[in-house]
Amino acid sequence: MVMASRYQPLNEPTDRERAKAERRDALLREATRLFAQHGYAGVSLEDLGAACGISGPAVYRHFAGKQAVLIALLVDMSKDIYAGGQKACEAGGSPLEVLSRLVDFHTDFSLSRPDILQVQDRDLKSLPKAELLLVRKLQNSYIELWTNELAKLHPAGSKQSHRFRAHAVFGLLNSTAHSAHSPRTKKSGLKPLLSNMALAALTSPVV
């Protein structure tokens, strides 16, 4: 007779593993919020632990230190952005259709995760050299997704002009990290407004 009900299926996480993963996710969420509000240098492990209802030393069960938290935040963010950009490109279509999907993805990311963009803008330099190089590599790969489509849309344009357009759009969309959560900002209609502005910048004729 086979007895299976009492045993944990292979590869299925245990309750303890799930709880640990949930606590790690909570620490990353609170770190994003606190780093955005106070800066990486202005937040201690004790602050981070307290925000999650644990002691500062208990954070070490999940991360080797505060810098390891920052690494996880910014490296994972760069991987997420690049993966999202790849998905938008792999769906195929005309250059304008691909660029429209890239704009849609980036706008959603900027509006939904403004805190992490603030952390990147202010604290990227606090990463160790190896992780900083990895983030830069992922960012450059992401930019290349855009410039490849821009080269198809504007064959007379230079590579430099394509990068300029992409960076200009990133600046427009990422600026929401500083304004989208302001009480004075009306959220309704913000995404289509930003998307239309971004597409106008990407599709304007080469001069």
N, C-alpha and C positions, 0 to 999 in steps of 0.2 A: 504494500500500500504506500502511495506517495503522500508525504506530509509536506505541504508547501505553504499553508496559510500563515505559519508562525515565522517564516523566514523572509528576509528582505530580498526582493528580486535584484539580480545583478544590475549594476549601473544606476539603480534608483537611489537618490540621496537619502540618507537617514534623517530623522527629525533633527538631530544635533547638527548635521551638515546644513540642513535648510535654515536652521536658526542662525548659524554662523554666517551664512551667505546673506541673510536678511539684515543682520547687524552690520556687516561690511557695507552693504548698499546704503543703509541708514547713515553710516559714518561718512560715506562719499557725498550723500545729499547734503548733510549738515556742513561738511567741509566746503562744498561749493558755495553755500549760502554765507557762511562765516568769512571765507576768503574774499568773496565779492564785497561784503560789507566793510570788512576791516583790513583787508590785505593779508597776504600770506604771513608776513612778519608780525602782524598784529594779533595772530591767533595762536594759542598754545594748545598742546595736547589735552591739557586739563579743560580748556574751553570746549574743545571738540568732544571730549568724553562727556562733559556735563550736558551738552546739547542732546546727547543720545541716552542720557540717564545712566552712564557708567563712569568709572573713575578714569583719570588720565592714563595711569599705567595699564589699564585694561585694554586700551587702544592697541597696545603692542601685541595683543593676541591676533590682531588682524593686519597690522602694518608695522614695518620695522621702525618707523618714525614719521615725523610730520612731512619730511621730504618725500617719503614713499607714498603718502597720500596725494601729494601734488603730482607726482609722477603718474599715478593711476588715473587721476582726473584728466590731465592734459594729453597723455598718450592715448587713453581710451577715446577721448573726444576726437582727436585727430584721426584715429582709425575709423570711428563712426562716420565722420564727415567724408572721408575718402570712400568708404564702402557705399554710402548713400549716393555719392557722385558717380561711382562705377555703375550702380544699378540704373541710374537715370540714363547713362550713355548706352548701356547694354540693351535697353528697350528698343533702340534703333529709331529710324525715321530721318527726316530732313534735319540739317543743322539747326534750323529755327525750332523745330519740335524738341530736339535734344536740349537746346539751350533753355527752352521754356520749362522743361522738366527740372533742369539744374536750378533755375531760378526758384521754382516752386519748392524744391527740396530745401534749398538754402534759406529761403524766407521762413519756411516752417521751423527750421532748426533755430534760426535767430530769434523768432518770436517765442518759441517754447523753452529755450535754454539761454536766456540772456545772462544769467549769473555766471555760467561757465565761460562765456565770451569775455566778460569783465575780468575773470581770473586769468585767462590767457593773455589779454592785453597788458595786464599789470604785472603778472608774476611769471611769465614764461622764462625770463632770465634767471629765475631761481632754480630751474632744473639743472641737474648734473649734465656735463658735456655730452655724454653718450645719448641720454634721453632727449636732450635739446636737438641733437643732430637727427634723431629719429623723427621727432615732431616736424622739423624743417623738411625732411625728406617726404613725409606724408603730405605736408602742405603743398610742396612743389608738385607732387604727383596729382594732387587735387586741382591745382591751377592748370596743369597741363591738360586735364580733361576739358576744361573750358576753352583754353587757347586752341586746342585741336579743332573744336567745332567752330570757333571764331575764324580760324584760317579757311575753313570751307565756306563760311558765309561771306567773308571778305577776302577773297584770294589776292586782291591788290594790296592789302594791308601788310605791314611788317609784323614780325614776331613780337617786337617791342610794343607795338600799338595794341596787339591782341592782349598781351599781359596787362597793359595799362587799363584797357577796358575791364578786364576781369577784376583787377584790384579796385577799380572805381566802384564796381558793383558790390564787391565785398564790403567796401567802406560804407556804402549806402545801407546795405542790409544789416551789417553788424552794428551800425549805429543805434539800432533798436535796443541793443543791450543797455544803452544809457538812457533811453527815453520811453520804451514800451511799457515800463512798470510805473511810470510817473502818474500821479493822480490826475494830472492835467491832460494826459493822453487818452483820446477816445479810441478804443480798440476796434470798434465796428468799422469795417472797410479798410483797415490798415494793411492787411495782406494784399488785396488787389491793388491798392495804391502803390505799395512798394514794388510789387511784381511788374506793374506797368512802367514804373520809372526805370527799373532795372532793364527791362526789355528794350526800352527806348534808348538807353545807353549802349546796349549791346548791338542794336540793329542800325544805329545812325550811320549814314554814309561815310566812307573813308574820305578824308579831305587832304 
